């Protein structure tokens, strides 16, 4: 009860109810996490038991080492078809950039090494 009137003090009851609710939530979370942890430990123990069985019943030293399972490969993206890199005579084609100046003997300009005076 409060000192100012005869009404019961509900704030203390609400506070205790809040604490009890939080304790119940913590208990539920602990139960879920412990169940998951126990399942993980059981799986590890089963794997260890299988390894122990293999070691106990296989010849020693092993004749061949088992290869680990390869991880799954992601699907490769589909590429658009491209032109052949090689021309009809077996020479490699070169790609040119449009509007780029061409250099070398094929462009019509030949360097002579002479400087006109």
The first five atom37 places (N, CA, C, CB, O) and aatype in JSON, in Angstrom:
{
  "aatype": [20, 20, 20, 20, 20, 20, 20, 20, 20, 20, 20, 20, 20, 20, 20, 20, 20, 20, 20, 20, 20, 20, 20, 20, 20, 20, 20, 20, 20, 20, 20, 20, 20, 20, 20, 20, 20, 20, 20, 20, 20, 20, 20, 20, 20, 20, 20, 20, 20, 20, 20, 20, 20, 20, 20, 20, 20, 20, 20, 20, 20, 20, 20, 20, 20, 20, 20, 20, 20, 20, 20, 20, 20, 20, 20, 20, 20, 20, 20, 20, 20, 20, 20, 20, 20, 20, 20, 20, 20, 20, 20, 20, 20, 20, 20, 20, 20, 20, 20, 20, 20, 20, 20, 20, 20, 20, 20, 20, 20, 20, 20, 20, 20, 20, 20, 20, 20],
  "atom_mask": [
    [1, 1, 1, 1, 1],
    [1, 1, 1, 1, 1],
    [1, 1, 1, 1, 1],
    [1, 1, 1, 1, 1],
    [1, 1, 1, 1, 1],
    [1, 1, 1, 1, 1],
    [1, 1, 1, 1, 1],
    [1, 1, 1, 1, 1],
    [1, 1, 1, 1, 1],
    [1, 1, 1, 1, 1],
    [1, 1, 1, 1, 1],
    [1, 1, 1, 1, 1],
    [1, 1, 1, 1, 1],
    [1, 1, 1, 1, 1],
    [1, 1, 1, 1, 1],
    [1, 1, 1, 1, 1],
    [1, 1, 1, 1, 1],
    [1, 1, 1, 1, 1],
    [1, 1, 1, 1, 1],
    [1, 1, 1, 1, 1],
    [1, 1, 1, 1, 1],
    [1, 1, 1, 1, 1],
    [1, 1, 1, 1, 1],
    [1, 1, 1, 1, 1],
    [1, 1, 1, 1, 1],
    [1, 1, 1, 1, 1],
    [1, 1, 1, 1, 1],
    [1, 1, 1, 1, 1],
    [1, 1, 1, 1, 1],
    [1, 1, 1, 1, 1],
    [1, 1, 1, 1, 1],
    [1, 1, 1, 1, 1],
    [1, 1, 1, 1, 1],
    [1, 1, 1, 1, 1],
    [1, 1, 1, 1, 1],
    [1, 1, 1, 1, 1],
    [1, 1, 1, 1, 1],
    [1, 1, 1, 1, 1],
    [1, 1, 1, 1, 1],
    [1, 1, 1, 1, 1],
    [1, 1, 1, 1, 1],
    [1, 1, 1, 1, 1],
    [1, 1, 1, 1, 1],
    [1, 1, 1, 1, 1],
    [1, 1, 1, 1, 1],
    [1, 1, 1, 1, 1],
    [1, 1, 1, 1, 1],
    [1, 1, 1, 1, 1],
    [1, 1, 1, 1, 1],
    [1, 1, 1, 1, 1],
    [1, 1, 1, 1, 1],
    [1, 1, 1, 1, 1],
    [1, 1, 1, 1, 1],
    [1, 1, 1, 1, 1],
    [1, 1, 1, 1, 1],
    [1, 1, 1, 1, 1],
    [1, 1, 1, 1, 1],
    [1, 1, 1, 1, 1],
    [1, 1, 1, 1, 1],
    [1, 1, 1, 1, 1],
    [1, 1, 1, 1, 1],
    [1, 1, 1, 1, 1],
    [1, 1, 1, 1, 1],
    [1, 1, 1, 1, 1],
    [1, 1, 1, 1, 1],
    [1, 1, 1, 1, 1],
    [1, 1, 1, 1, 1],
    [1, 1, 1, 1, 1],
    [1, 1, 1, 1, 1],
    [1, 1, 1, 1, 1],
    [1, 1, 1, 1, 1],
    [1, 1, 1, 1, 1],
    [1, 1, 1, 1, 1],
    [1, 1, 1, 1, 1],
    [1, 1, 1, 1, 1],
    [1, 1, 1, 1, 1],
    [1, 1, 1, 1, 1],
    [1, 1, 1, 1, 1],
    [1, 1, 1, 1, 1],
    [1, 1, 1, 1, 1],
    [1, 1, 1, 1, 1],
    [1, 1, 1, 1, 1],
    [1, 1, 1, 1, 1],
    [1, 1, 1, 1, 1],
    [1, 1, 1, 1, 1],
    [1, 1, 1, 1, 1],
    [1, 1, 1, 1, 1],
    [1, 1, 1, 1, 1],
    [1, 1, 1, 1, 1],
    [1, 1, 1, 1, 1],
    [1, 1, 1, 1, 1],
    [1, 1, 1, 1, 1],
    [1, 1, 1, 1, 1],
    [1, 1, 1, 1, 1],
    [1, 1, 1, 1, 1],
    [1, 1, 1, 1, 1],
    [1, 1, 1, 1, 1],
    [1, 1, 1, 1, 1],
    [1, 1, 1, 1, 1],
    [1, 1, 1, 1, 1],
    [1, 1, 1, 1, 1],
    [1, 1, 1, 1, 1],
    [1, 1, 1, 1, 1],
    [1, 1, 1, 1, 1],
    [1, 1, 1, 1, 1],
    [1, 1, 1, 1, 1],
    [1, 1, 1, 1, 1],
    [1, 1, 1, 1, 1],
    [1, 1, 1, 1, 1],
    [1, 1, 1, 1, 1],
    [1, 1, 1, 1, 1],
    [1, 1, 1, 1, 1],
    [1, 1, 1, 1, 1],
    [1, 1, 1, 1, 1],
    [1, 1, 1, 1, 1],
    [1, 1, 1, 1, 1],
    [1, 1, 1, 1, 1]
  ],
  "atom_positions": [
    [[0.82, -1.18, 0.0], [0.0, 0.0, 0.0], [0.86, 1.24, 0.0], [-0.93, 0.0, 1.18], [1.99, 1.26, 0.5]],
    [[0.29, 2.26, -0.57], [1.02, 3.52, -0.59], [0.67, 4.33, 0.64], [0.72, 4.31, -1.87], [-0.32, 4.06, 1.32]],
    [[1.47, 5.3, 0.91], [1.26, 6.12, 2.1], [0.16, 7.16, 1.88], [2.55, 6.8, 2.5], [-0.37, 7.69, 2.85]],
    [[-0.18, 7.46, 0.62], [-1.14, 8.53, 0.37], [-2.59, 8.06, 0.29], [-0.79, 9.23, -0.9], [-3.5, 8.84, 0.55]],
    [[-2.82, 6.79, -0.07], [-4.2, 6.29, -0.13], [-4.22, 4.8, 0.21], [-4.81, 6.53, -1.53], [-3.19, 4.21, 0.52]],
    [[-5.39, 4.22, 0.17], [-5.54, 2.82, 0.55], [-5.42, 1.88, -0.64], [-6.88, 2.62, 1.22], [-5.67, 0.68, -0.48]],
    [[-5.06, 2.35, -1.82], [-4.94, 1.5, -3.01], [-3.67, 0.65, -2.89], [-4.9, 2.37, -4.3], [-2.65, 1.1, -2.37]],
    [[-3.75, -0.61, -3.39], [-2.54, -1.45, -3.32], [-1.46, -0.95, -4.27], [-2.89, -2.92, -3.66], [-1.74, -0.33, -5.29]],
    [[-0.24, -1.23, -3.92], [0.91, -0.81, -4.73], [1.11, -1.81, -5.88], [2.22, -0.7, -3.86], [1.63, -2.9, -5.65]],
    [[0.71, -1.46, -7.1], [0.82, -2.37, -8.24], [2.18, -2.29, -8.91], [-0.26, -2.06, -9.26], [2.54, -3.19, -9.67]],
    [[2.94, -1.26, -8.66], [4.25, -1.16, -9.31], [5.18, -2.26, -8.84], [4.88, 0.21, -9.05], [5.97, -2.77, -9.64]],
    [[5.12, -2.64, -7.58], [5.98, -3.72, -7.07], [5.56, -5.04, -7.69], [5.9, -3.8, -5.52], [6.42, -5.85, -8.05]],
    [[4.25, -5.28, -7.82], [3.77, -6.51, -8.44], [4.18, -6.56, -9.92], [2.24, -6.63, -8.29], [4.61, -7.6, -10.42]],
    [[4.05, -5.43, -10.59], [4.45, -5.38, -12.01], [5.94, -5.62, -12.17], [4.08, -4.01, -12.63], [6.38, -6.29, -13.1]],
    [[6.71, -5.07, -11.25], [8.16, -5.27, -11.29], [8.51, -6.74, -11.1], [8.85, -4.41, -10.22], [9.36, -7.26, -11.82]],
    [[7.87, -7.41, -10.14], [8.14, -8.83, -9.92], [7.69, -9.66, -11.11], [7.45, -9.31, -8.65], [8.35, -10.63, -11.5]],
    [[6.54, -9.28, -11.69], [6.07, -10.02, -12.86], [7.05, -9.87, -14.03], [4.67, -9.52, -13.28], [7.31, -10.83, -14.75]],
    [[7.58, -8.69, -14.2], [8.58, -8.45, -15.27], [9.83, -9.3, -15.03], [8.97, -6.95, -15.33], [10.37, -9.88, -15.97]],
    [[10.27, -9.39, -13.79], [11.45, -10.2, -13.46], [11.16, -11.68, -13.72], [11.88, -9.99, -11.98], [12.01, -12.38, -14.26]],
    [[9.98, -12.15, -13.34], [9.63, -13.54, -13.57], [9.53, -13.85, -15.07], [8.31, -13.87, -12.87], [9.95, -14.92, -15.51]],
    [[8.99, -12.92, -15.84], [8.9, -13.11, -17.31], [10.29, -13.19, -17.93], [8.11, -11.96, -17.95], [10.53, -14.02, -18.81]],
    [[11.18, -12.33, -17.47], [12.55, -12.37, -18.02], [13.26, -13.65, -17.63], [13.35, -11.16, -17.53], [13.99, -14.21, -18.45]],
    [[13.07, -14.14, -16.41], [13.68, -15.4, -15.99], [13.13, -16.57, -16.83], [13.42, -15.65, -14.49], [13.88, -17.48, -17.19]],
    [[11.84, -16.55, -17.12], [11.26, -17.6, -17.96], [11.84, -17.55, -19.38], [9.71, -17.46, -18.0], [12.11, -18.6, -19.97]],
    [[12.03, -16.35, -19.92], [12.62, -16.22, -21.26], [14.06, -16.71, -21.26], [12.55, -14.76, -21.73], [14.49, -17.35, -22.22]],
    [[14.81, -16.41, -20.21], [16.2, -16.86, -20.11], [16.24, -18.38, -20.01], [16.92, -16.22, -18.89], [17.07, -19.03, -20.65]],
    [[15.35, -18.95, -19.22], [15.29, -20.41, -19.08], [14.96, -21.07, -20.42], [14.26, -20.81, -18.01], [15.56, -22.08, -20.78]],
    [[14.01, -20.5, -21.16], [13.65, -21.04, -22.47], [14.82, -20.96, -23.44], [12.44, -20.28, -23.04], [15.08, -21.91, -24.19]],
    [[15.54, -19.84, -23.44], [16.69, -19.68, -24.33], [17.81, -20.65, -23.97], [17.21, -18.24, -24.28], [18.46, -21.22, -24.85]],
    [[18.05, -20.85, -22.68], [19.08, -21.81, -22.24], [18.71, -23.22, -22.69], [19.25, -21.77, -20.71], [19.56, -23.97, -23.14]],
    [[17.42, -23.57, -22.56], [16.96, -24.9, -22.98], [17.16, -25.09, -24.48], [15.48, -25.11, -22.61], [17.63, -26.15, -24.91]],
    [[16.83, -24.09, -25.29], [17.0, -24.19, -26.74], [18.47, -24.31, -27.13], [16.39, -22.98, -27.44], [18.83, -25.15, -27.95]],
    [[19.31, -23.48, -26.53], [20.72, -23.51, -26.87], [21.39, -24.79, -26.39], [21.43, -22.3, -26.28], [22.26, -25.33, -27.07]],
    [[20.99, -25.28, -25.24], [21.6, -26.52, -24.76], [21.15, -27.7, -25.6], [21.25, -26.76, -23.28], [21.93, -28.63, -25.82]],
    [[19.91, -27.69, -26.09], [19.45, -28.75, -26.97], [20.25, -28.75, -28.27], [17.96, -28.6, -27.27], [20.64, -29.81, -28.76]],
    [[20.5, -27.56, -28.83], [21.3, -27.47, -30.07], [22.73, -27.91, -29.81], [21.28, -26.02, -30.62], [23.32, -28.61, -30.64]],
    [[23.29, -27.53, -28.68], [24.67, -27.93, -28.36], [24.77, -29.44, -28.17], [25.15, -27.2, -27.09], [25.74, -30.06, -28.62]],
    [[23.79, -30.03, -27.52], [23.81, -31.48, -27.31], [23.71, -32.21, -28.64], [22.67, -31.91, -26.37], [24.37, -33.23, -28.85]],
    [[22.87, -31.7, -29.55], [22.74, -32.33, -30.88], [24.06, -32.24, -31.64], [21.61, -31.66, -31.69], [24.45, -33.2, -32.31]],
    [[24.74, -31.12, -31.55], [26.04, -30.95, -32.21], [27.08, -31.91, -31.62], [26.53, -29.5, -32.1], [27.84, -32.54, -32.36]],
    [[27.1, -32.01, -30.32], [28.05, -32.92, -29.66], [27.75, -34.37, -30.04], [28.0, -32.74, -28.12], [28.67, -35.15, -30.27]],
    [[26.46, -34.73, -30.1], [26.09, -36.09, -30.51], [26.58, -36.4, -31.91], [24.57, -36.28, -30.43], [27.06, -37.5, -32.18]],
    [[26.46, -35.43, -32.82], [26.93, -35.64, -34.2], [28.45, -35.82, -34.22], [26.52, -34.46, -35.1], [28.97, -36.67, -34.95]],
    [[29.16, -35.02, -33.44], [30.63, -35.16, -33.38], [31.03, -36.5, -32.78], [31.24, -34.01, -32.55], [31.98, -37.13, -33.25]],
    [[30.34, -36.93, -31.75], [30.65, -38.22, -31.14], [30.36, -39.37, -32.1], [29.86, -38.4, -29.85], [31.1, -40.36, -32.13]],
    [[29.3, -39.26, -32.87], [29.0, -40.3, -33.86], [30.1, -40.35, -34.92], [27.63, -40.05, -34.52], [30.49, -41.44, -35.35]],
    [[30.59, -39.19, -35.34], [31.7, -39.15, -36.32], [32.96, -39.77, -35.73], [31.98, -37.69, -36.77], [33.66, -40.53, -36.41]],
    [[33.27, -39.45, -34.48], [34.44, -40.03, -33.83], [34.29, -41.54, -33.67], [34.67, -39.38, -32.46], [35.26, -42.28, -33.83]],
    [[33.09, -41.99, -33.37], [32.85, -43.42, -33.24], [33.07, -44.13, -34.58], [31.43, -43.69, -32.73], [33.65, -45.21, -34.63]],
    [[32.61, -43.51, -35.67], [32.82, -44.09, -37.0], [34.31, -44.13, -37.34], [32.05, -43.3, -38.07], [34.78, -45.11, -37.92]],
    [[35.05, -43.08, -37.01], [36.49, -43.07, -37.26], [37.2, -44.14, -36.43], [37.08, -41.68, -36.94], [38.11, -44.8, -36.92]],
    [[36.79, -44.3, -35.18], [37.38, -45.33, -34.32], [37.11, -46.72, -34.91], [36.81, -45.23, -32.89], [37.99, -47.57, -34.92]],
    [[35.91, -46.93, -35.39], [35.57, -48.22, -36.01], [36.44, -48.46, -37.24], [34.08, -48.27, -36.38], [36.94, -49.56, -37.44]],
    [[36.6, -47.43, -38.08], [37.44, -47.57, -39.28], [38.89, -47.89, -38.91], [37.39, -46.29, -40.12], [39.52, -48.75, -39.53]],
    [[39.41, -47.2, -37.91], [40.8, -47.45, -37.51], [40.96, -48.85, -36.92], [41.25, -46.39, -36.49], [42.01, -49.47, -37.09]],
    [[39.96, -49.34, -36.23], [40.06, -50.65, -35.6], [39.94, -51.79, -36.6], [39.0, -50.78, -34.54], [40.45, -52.88, -36.34]],
    [[39.26, -51.57, -37.73], [38.97, -52.67, -38.64], [39.67, -52.57, -39.99], [37.51, -52.75, -38.85], [39.48, -53.46, -40.82]],
    [[40.45, -51.58, -40.23], [41.19, -51.47, -41.5], [42.63, -51.91, -41.29], [41.14, -50.02, -42.06], [43.15, -51.82, -40.18]],
    [[43.26, -52.39, -42.35], [44.67, -52.78, -42.21], [45.55, -51.55, -41.96], [45.16, -53.53, -43.48], [45.25, -50.44, -42.39]],
    [[46.64, -51.81, -41.24], [47.58, -50.71, -40.96], [48.92, -51.07, -41.54], [47.7, -50.44, -39.44], [49.31, -52.22, -41.37]],
    [[49.65, -50.26, -42.18], [49.31, -48.9, -42.58], [48.29, -48.92, -43.72], [50.57, -48.13, -43.01], [48.2, -49.91, -44.45]],
    [[47.53, -47.86, -43.88], [46.52, -47.84, -44.93], [47.17, -47.95, -46.31], [45.68, -46.56, -44.84], [48.25, -47.41, -46.54]],
    [[46.49, -48.65, -47.21], [47.03, -48.84, -48.56], [46.89, -47.56, -49.38], [46.32, -50.0, -49.26], [47.76, -47.24, -50.19]],
    [[45.83, -46.87, -49.19], [45.6, -45.61, -49.91], [44.88, -44.65, -48.97], [44.76, -45.83, -51.23], [44.04, -45.07, -48.17]],
    [[45.23, -43.4, -49.06], [44.6, -42.42, -48.21], [43.25, -42.03, -48.81], [45.51, -41.17, -48.03], [43.16, -41.78, -50.01]],
    [[42.22, -41.99, -48.01], [40.93, -41.58, -48.56], [40.96, -40.1, -48.9], [39.78, -41.88, -47.55], [41.53, -39.29, -48.17]],
    [[40.36, -39.77, -50.0], [40.32, -38.37, -50.4], [39.12, -37.71, -49.75], [40.26, -38.22, -51.95], [38.04, -38.29, -49.69]],
    [[39.31, -36.49, -49.26], [38.18, -35.8, -48.65], [37.15, -35.44, -49.72], [38.64, -34.53, -47.89], [37.48, -35.25, -50.89]],
    [[35.94, -35.35, -49.29], [34.88, -34.98, -50.23], [35.1, -33.55, -50.7], [33.47, -35.14, -49.57], [35.38, -32.66, -49.9]],
    [[34.97, -33.35, -51.99], [35.15, -32.01, -52.55], [33.94, -31.15, -52.22], [35.37, -32.07, -54.08], [32.81, -31.62, -52.24]],
    [[34.2, -29.88, -51.9], [33.06, -29.0, -51.61], [32.26, -28.79, -52.9], [33.54, -27.63, -51.03], [32.81, -28.84, -53.99]],
    [[30.98, -28.57, -52.77], [30.17, -28.37, -53.96], [30.62, -27.12, -54.71], [28.68, -28.27, -53.6], [30.93, -26.1, -54.11]],
    [[30.64, -27.23, -56.02], [31.06, -26.08, -56.83], [29.84, -25.27, -57.21], [31.82, -26.54, -58.09], [28.8, -25.82, -57.58]],
    [[29.96, -23.95, -57.11], [28.82, -23.11, -57.48], [28.61, -23.17, -59.0], [29.04, -21.65, -57.02], [29.56, -23.39, -59.74]],
    [[27.38, -22.98, -59.45], [27.14, -23.01, -60.9], [27.88, -21.87, -61.58], [25.63, -22.94, -61.2], [27.94, -20.75, -61.08]],
    [[28.43, -22.18, -62.74], [29.18, -21.19, -63.5], [28.21, -20.34, -64.31], [30.22, -21.86, -64.42], [27.23, -20.86, -64.85]],
    [[28.47, -19.02, -64.4], [27.58, -18.18, -65.2], [27.7, -18.54, -66.68], [27.91, -16.69, -64.98], [28.77, -18.91, -67.16]],
    [[26.6, -18.42, -67.37], [26.58, -18.73, -68.79], [27.2, -17.56, -69.54], [25.12, -19.01, -69.29], [26.81, -16.41, -69.35]],
    [[28.17, -17.88, -70.39], [28.84, -16.83, -71.16], [28.27, -16.79, -72.56], [30.38, -17.06, -71.2], [27.88, -17.82, -73.12]],
    [[28.23, -15.6, -73.11], [27.76, -15.44, -74.48], [28.81, -16.0, -75.43], [27.46, -13.94, -74.8], [30.0, -15.93, -75.13]],
    [[28.4, -16.56, -76.57], [29.38, -17.09, -77.52], [30.26, -15.95, -78.04], [28.68, -17.81, -78.69], [29.79, -14.84, -78.3]],
    [[31.54, -16.26, -78.2], [32.49, -15.27, -78.69], [33.09, -15.76, -79.99], [33.61, -14.99, -77.65], [33.05, -16.95, -80.31]],
    [[33.64, -14.82, -80.74], [34.28, -15.17, -82.01], [35.57, -15.93, -81.72], [34.56, -13.9, -82.87], [36.14, -15.82, -80.63]],
    [[36.02, -16.67, -82.68], [37.24, -17.44, -82.52], [38.43, -16.5, -82.36], [37.45, -18.39, -83.71], [38.48, -15.44, -82.99]],
    [[39.37, -16.89, -81.52], [40.57, -16.09, -81.33], [41.56, -16.28, -82.46], [41.22, -16.43, -80.01], [42.49, -15.48, -82.62]],
    [[41.39, -17.32, -83.25], [42.34, -17.62, -84.3], [41.67, -17.47, -85.66], [42.93, -19.04, -84.12], [40.52, -17.87, -85.85]],
    [[42.41, -16.89, -86.6], [41.9, -16.71, -87.96], [42.0, -17.98, -88.76], [42.65, -15.59, -88.66], [42.4, -19.02, -88.23]],
    [[41.64, -17.91, -90.05], [41.65, -19.11, -90.87], [43.04, -19.7, -91.07], [41.05, -18.8, -92.2], [43.15, -20.91, -91.28]],
    [[44.1, -18.91, -91.0], [45.45, -19.42, -91.21], [46.1, -19.88, -89.91], [46.31, -18.36, -91.87], [47.27, -20.25, -89.92]],
    [[45.36, -19.87, -88.81], [45.93, -20.31, -87.55], [46.65, -19.2, -86.81], [46.86, -21.44, -87.78], [47.24, -19.45, -85.76]],
    [[46.61, -17.99, -87.31], [47.24, -16.86, -86.62], [46.24, -16.24, -85.66], [47.76, -15.81, -87.64], [45.04, -16.19, -85.92]],
    [[46.76, -15.78, -84.59], [45.9, -15.18, -83.57], [45.39, -13.83, -84.05], [46.66, -15.02, -82.24], [46.15, -13.0, -84.54]],
    [[44.1, -13.64, -83.91], [43.51, -12.35, -84.25], [43.8, -11.36, -83.14], [41.99, -12.47, -84.48], [43.89, -11.74, -81.97]],
    [[43.94, -10.12, -83.49], [44.15, -9.09, -82.49], [42.9, -8.22, -82.45], [45.42, -8.23, -82.79], [42.27, -7.96, -83.48]],
    [[42.57, -7.8, -81.27], [41.42, -6.92, -81.14], [41.9, -5.49, -81.22], [40.66, -7.18, -79.83], [42.94, -5.14, -80.66]],
    [[41.15, -4.67, -81.92], [41.5, -3.26, -82.03], [40.41, -2.43, -81.4], [41.71, -2.84, -83.51], [39.25, -2.84, -81.35]],
    [[40.8, -1.28, -80.93], [39.85, -0.37, -80.33], [39.36, 0.55, -81.43], [40.49, 0.44, -79.14], [40.18, 1.08, -82.19]],
    [[38.05, 0.77, -81.57], [37.56, 1.67, -82.62], [38.12, 3.07, -82.44], [36.03, 1.7, -82.63], [38.28, 3.55, -81.31]],
    [[38.4, 3.73, -83.54], [38.92, 5.09, -83.57], [40.3, 5.22, -82.93], [37.97, 6.03, -82.88], [40.71, 6.33, -82.59]],
    [[41.0, 4.13, -82.75], [42.35, 4.19, -82.19], [43.33, 4.25, -83.35], [42.64, 2.95, -81.26], [43.15, 3.55, -84.35]],
    [[44.36, 5.06, -83.24], [45.34, 5.13, -84.33], [46.1, 3.82, -84.44], [46.32, 6.29, -84.11], [46.5, 3.23, -83.43]],
    [[46.31, 3.37, -85.66], [47.05, 2.15, -85.92], [48.51, 2.5, -86.14], [46.47, 1.4, -87.15], [48.82, 3.45, -86.85]],
    [[49.4, 1.76, -85.53], [50.84, 2.0, -85.65], [51.48, 0.8, -86.31], [51.49, 2.29, -84.27], [50.94, -0.31, -86.26]],
    [[52.61, 1.01, -86.91], [53.34, -0.09, -87.51], [53.29, -0.02, -89.03], [52.78, -1.43, -87.03], [52.71, 0.92, -89.58]],
    [[53.89, -0.99, -89.7], [53.99, -0.96, -91.15], [52.63, -1.02, -91.83], [54.86, -2.11, -91.63], [52.49, -0.5, -92.94]],
    [[51.65, -1.61, -91.24], [50.36, -1.74, -91.88], [49.61, -0.42, -91.95], [49.52, -2.77, -91.16], [48.67, -0.29, -92.73]],
    [[49.99, 0.56, -91.16], [49.26, 1.82, -91.13], [49.72, 2.78, -92.24], [49.42, 2.49, -89.78], [49.14, 3.85, -92.38]],
    [[50.71, 2.43, -93.0], [51.16, 3.29, -94.09], [52.28, 4.23, -93.7], [50.02, 4.08, -94.62], [52.85, 4.89, -94.58]],
    [[52.6, 4.32, -92.46], [53.69, 5.2, -92.02], [54.89, 4.33, -91.68], [53.27, 6.07, -90.79], [54.79, 3.41, -90.87]],
    [[56.0, 4.63, -92.28], [57.2, 3.87, -91.99], [58.25, 4.8, -91.41], [57.73, 3.16, -93.26], [58.5, 5.89, -91.94]],
    [[58.87, 4.37, -90.34], [59.94, 5.16, -89.75], [61.24, 4.86, -90.49], [60.09, 4.87, -88.23], [61.59, 3.69, -90.66]],
    [[61.93, 5.87, -90.92], [63.16, 5.67, -91.65], [64.39, 5.95, -90.81], [63.18, 6.54, -92.87], [65.5, 5.55, -91.16]],
    [[64.18, 6.63, -89.69], [65.33, 6.94, -88.86], [66.03, 8.19, -89.32], [66.3, 5.8, -88.86], [66.97, 8.63, -88.65]],
    [[65.64, 8.8, -90.44], [66.27, 10.04, -90.92], [65.46, 11.24, -90.49], [66.42, 10.02, -92.44], [64.24, 11.19, -90.39]],
    [[66.16, 12.29, -90.25], [65.5, 13.53, -89.89], [65.76, 14.51, -91.03], [66.02, 14.1, -88.5], [66.91, 14.74, -91.43]],
    [[64.67, 15.08, -91.55], [64.87, 16.05, -92.64], [65.34, 17.37, -92.08], [63.57, 16.25, -93.45], [64.94, 17.77, -90.98]],
    [[66.19, 18.04, -92.84], [66.76, 19.3, -92.37], [66.02, 20.49, -92.84], [68.18, 19.41, -92.79], [66.39, 21.62, -92.52]]
  ]
}
